[in-house]
């Protein structure tokens, strides 16, 4: 079994270096790597050269080997002494104009020598036993297509761990994407996906879709009858986006891609795929309801019945400031009037309070479902990741669902 690991890269030389370092630390070094530079403005040529790759346009390769040992963790290819390993790899480096990840993977597949094509994203890191787990899984299952799960590495930043949580948790879209718990039939994703060359060429490889091209390929493979499995032992650490804005854009495009996939593959859209959109629409209704109730509460607090006595009192108090002798006498009378006005104010406030409280209660009721969901995410992530990541996970989970839902609704309504 000959494996070719194909990695498209666009402006991510630092992340590519971490991935290549982890590949150089594999317990089974019998594989080749094909890096496809997809029209980057930040070249990865220097990084490729560190691992023995030929730096030039075209399909050039350099031979080498790698031996490493260590714990089964995504450690960026660190050796036992903690230093970064940069052992040579059987590496081919292709430089091409930008065309998107799908077509770049096709070009890498054409240059690859293996009878199995394994696709990895450049922002992944693999544990030392990844290649061995892939080969064992293929032999054990007799599959022709596989996908592997992803997780956060121990050395990931809190934000990276929070984003990873929101993309893999059963309480967000982890159940839709597939993994341990599944809400739908498993479709391998290109961040960690393997296909026999025979199956890949039979269905024509990746399409030219910018987003959702991996699901499109998975659907065609499954429809063609190729055995597709999830290899849980062939996992990777996936860094993903590191700020909220970039993460929102990523999941927004994923939501739009789901509608595009339905156009290509009618009936591929399942009820479960609408959940993020329903959550987004429901969140909008609840937030709008909460804001409306707050406005009504504010209006009730400023009702004319409660405000009028205060105006009368202010007018009467101006008599004292005149300093005249007659005003002193009339002040005694106005004092009695002020007391009466104060009593009236208390009565008005008392009558207005139930209305204000009712509107505030209604506003809180609108927010309760979102608050309960936030608490669910918080405590689940707290149990898994700790306090800081748990707090960030609340934000990334809402961004993940709202971003996907907005993209989905945008494509659905304006397709």
N, C-alpha and C positions, 0 to 999 in steps of 0.2 A: 504494500500500500504506500503510494507516494503522495505526500501532502504538499500542496503549494498554498502558502498563506499570502493573501492578496490584500494590500492596504492602500486605499486611496488617501491622499493627504492634500489639504488646501490650507496654506498659511499656518501650519502647526508644527514647525520643526522641533520645538521643545518637547511636545507631547509625543511626537514620533520617536524621539530619542528614548524616552522612557519605555515605550512599547518595544523597541528593538533591544533595549537592555534586558527587558524581561524575557524576550525570546532567546537571547543569547545564554540565558540561565536555565534552559530547558533540560530536564533529565533525559529526554530523548531528542538528540540533535539531528535526527534524520528527517529533514524537511527543507524546503526552499522558501524564500520570502521574495515577494514581488511588490515593490513600492511604486505607486503611480502618482507622480506630481501633477495635480490637476490645474495647471495654469497659475500656480501660486506666485504672489509677489514677494513672499518670504520663502526663499528656496530652502529645501532640506538637503541640498547636495553635500554640505559639510557633515551633516549628521550621518548620511548614508556612507560617506567615506570612512567614518570612524569604525564601521562594522564591515569594511571590506568591499563595499559596493562601488562599481564603476560609475563615476560622475560624468555623464554625458547624455545627450539626447539619443534615444534608441534603447534597444533591449540588450544591455550589457550586464554581465554577471561576474561575480567573484566567488570562488569556492572557499570553504573553510569549515571549521567544526566548533563545537562548544560543549563543554562539560561543566556541570554545576550541581550543587546539592544545597539543601536548605529546607526550611519549613514551607508548607503549602500555604503561601500567602502572597498577595500582590505586593512585592517589595521593590518594584522597579528594577529588578535584575541585580540587587545587591548581593555580594558574596558574603561568606560567613563573617569576614572581618568588617563588614559594613561599607566597604568601598564599592564604587559603581563598576560593574562588569561591562566591558566593551569587547567581548570576544567576537571574532569574525563569523559571519553568517553566509550561507549560500544565498546570495542576494542579487536580484535584478532591479535596476532602477530605470524607470521610464519617465520622461518629461514630455508633456503634451499640452496643447491649449485647453483652456477651461471648458468643460462640457457637463459638469455635474458628476455626482458620485456613481450613479448607475453605469453610465457609459465608460467611466474610468475603470470600473471593476471589470467590464467586458474586455477592455484593452489589456488589463492585467491578466485576465484569464487566457487570452489569446497568446500571451507571452509565456505563460506558465508551463512547466513540464509535467506537473503532477496529474495523476488520474483522479485526485480529489482536490477540489477548490474550496479553501476555507477563507471566508471574508471577515476581516476585523476592521473596526473603526480606529482611526489614528489616536483617539483619546482613550483607548483601552490599555490596560496592563494585564498580563496573564500570569498566573502562578507557575512555578517551575514544572508542575506535572500536567500542564494543559495539553500539550501535544500527545503525551502518553494516554491521557484520559479520552481524547478524541479518537485515537486509534482503537483503544479498548472498547469504546462505546459503539463504534461502527461495526467492529467484529462481533460484538455481543448481540446487537439488534438486527444486523443485516439491513440497515436503512440505506436509503439513497439520498436523503436530505436530513440534516439535523440543525437544531438551534440550541444554543446554550444560554443559561441565565446570566444576569449581571448583578453586581453588588458593589458596595463601597469598600475601599481599602482602609486599613487601619490608619494610614498616614494621610488620608484625605482631610481637607479643611472642613470645618463645620458646615459651610455652605454647600460644598460638594456632597457631603453626607446627607444633608437635608434634601437636596435635589434628587439624589439617588433614592432616598426613602419615598419621596413623592412619586417617583416613576416606577417603583417596584412594589409598593404596599398594596395589599388587597383592598384597603379602604380608599384608594384613589383609582388609578387605572391599571394597577399591577395585575389584577385578575383578568382584565381585558387583554393585556399584552401577552399574558402567558407566563408561567413559571411554576411555582409550587401549586397555588390554587388558581384554577382557571374558570372563567365565566364563558369562554367560547373555545372553539377548536384552535389548537396551537398553530400559529404561523411564525416560523423562524424570522428573526430580524437580522439585518445585515451587519450589526455591530458584532455579532458572534454567530456565524452561519456557515454551514458546510454543505456542499453539493457535489455528487459524483460528476465527473466531466461528461459522462454519457447523458445524464439527466439535464445538466446545464445546457449543453448544446442542442438537445432535443427540443427544448422549449424556447430557445433563442436568447437565453441570458436575460440580463436586466433591460428594462425599457428605458426610454428617455425621460421618464417622469423625474422631476426635481425632488419631490417629496412623495413618500409612500411607494417608491419603486421596489423596496424589498418585500412588502406585503403583496404587491402585484405579482412578483416572481413566485412567492410562496403559494399564492392562489393557483397560478398556472401549473406549478409542479404537483400540487395536491389534486387538481382536476385531471391531470394527466395520469394519475394513479401511482405516483412515486411514493414509496413508504417514507413518511416524515415523522421524526421523533424529537423529543426533548432530551438532551443529554445533561442531566443535572450536575454531573461531575465535571463537565467541560465548561466551567464558569469563568468569567472575566471580571475585573474591576473596571468600572466605567465612570470616567470623570465628568462627562457631560458639561453643561454650562455652569459658569461660576458667578453669574449675577442675575438678578430677577428679570431685568429687561430682556437679556438675550434668551433666557429660559422661556419667557412668555412668547417671544417670537417663534422659538422652536416648536412649542406645543400648539401655537396658533396655526402654523403651517401643517402640522400633523392633523389638526381638525379639518382643515380644508382638504387635505389629501384623502380623507375618508370618503368625502362626497365624490371626488374624482375617481376613486376606486370603484364606487358604486356604478358610475357611468361605464367604466371599462368592464366590470363584472357584475351585471345585474343580479340582484338578490344576495350579493355578498354583504350588504349592510344589514346587521342584526339589531334587534331591540337593545341589546347591551351596549352597542356603540352610541346610542343616543343618550346614555346616562349623563355624561359630562355636559351635554347641551341642556338637558332637563335641569341639571343642577344649576347651571348658569342662569337659565331663565327663571327658575324658582328663587335663586338668590336675588335677582333683580326685583322680582315682585316683593319679596320680604323686605329688602332694603328700602324700596320705594314706600311700602306700607309703613315701615318704622319712621321714616322721615315725615310722611304725611301726618301721622299721629303726633309727632313732636310739634309740628306746626299748629295743629289744633290745640294742643296743650298750651302752647305759648299764647295763642289767641284767647283762650279761656282765662289765662292768668291776667291778660291785659284787657279784660272785658270792661265796658263802660261802667257797669254797676259798681265795680271795685275801684275804678279810677276816679270817679266823680267826687266822692267825699274828700279825697286827698287834695283836689283842686280847690274845693271850698275852703278847706282848712288853710291852705296857702294864702288865699285871698284875705281871710279874716286876720291872719297874723300880721298883715301889712299895716293894720291899724295901730299896732303897738309902736311901729317904727316912726309914726308921725311926731311923737314927742309932745303932743298937745295935751292940756289938762282934760279936755273933754274926752280925748281918746282913752285916758286912764279909766274914766268911769265906764266908757263903753266896752273896755277890755274885760271888765268883770262879767258883762253880759255875754261877750263873745266867748269867754272861757267856758261858760255853761254850754254855749252852742258847740264849741270844739269838742267837749266831752261827749255831747250827743252825736256829733259827727264821727268821733272815734268809735263809738259803740256801733254806729251804722256801718262803718268800714269793717269792723270785725264780723258783723253779721253778713256783709256782702262777701268777704273773703271766705267765711265758713261755707256759704252757699256755693262759691266758685270752686272750692277745694275738691269736692267730689268729682267735678268735671275734669279738672286738671289731672287728678290722680287716675281717673279712668283712661284718659288719653295716654298718659305715661305708661300705664299698665299694658295698654294695647300695643304701644311701641315696643316694650320689652318682650311681649309675646311674639311679635314678628321676628325679633332677633334670636329668640330661644333656639330654633332649629339650627341656625348657623353656629351659635355658641356651643351647643351640644356636639356638633360635628367637630368644631375646633378642639374641644376637650378630648374627644375620642382620638383625634390625630395626636394631640399633645401627649397623652398618657401612653399611647401605643409606641410612639417614637421615644418617649422618655425611658420606657422599659428596654428599648433596643439600643439607644444611642446616647442617653444622657440629657441633662437639662438644656444646654445651649443648642444642641442640634434639635431637640424637641421644639423649642420656641421657634427656630427657623423653619422647621418642618410644617408648622401651621401655615406660615406664609407661602412656602413653596407648594404646598398641597392645594391651597386656594388658587394660586397662580396657575398651577398645572390644569386644574379642572376648568377654571374660567377661561384660560387661554385656548385650550382645546375646544371648549364649548363655543367660544366666540368665533373661532375659525370655522367650526362645523356649521353654525347658524348662518354665518356670512356666505359660505359656499352654497348652503341649502336654499337661502332666500334669493340669492342673486346668481344662481348657476345658469 
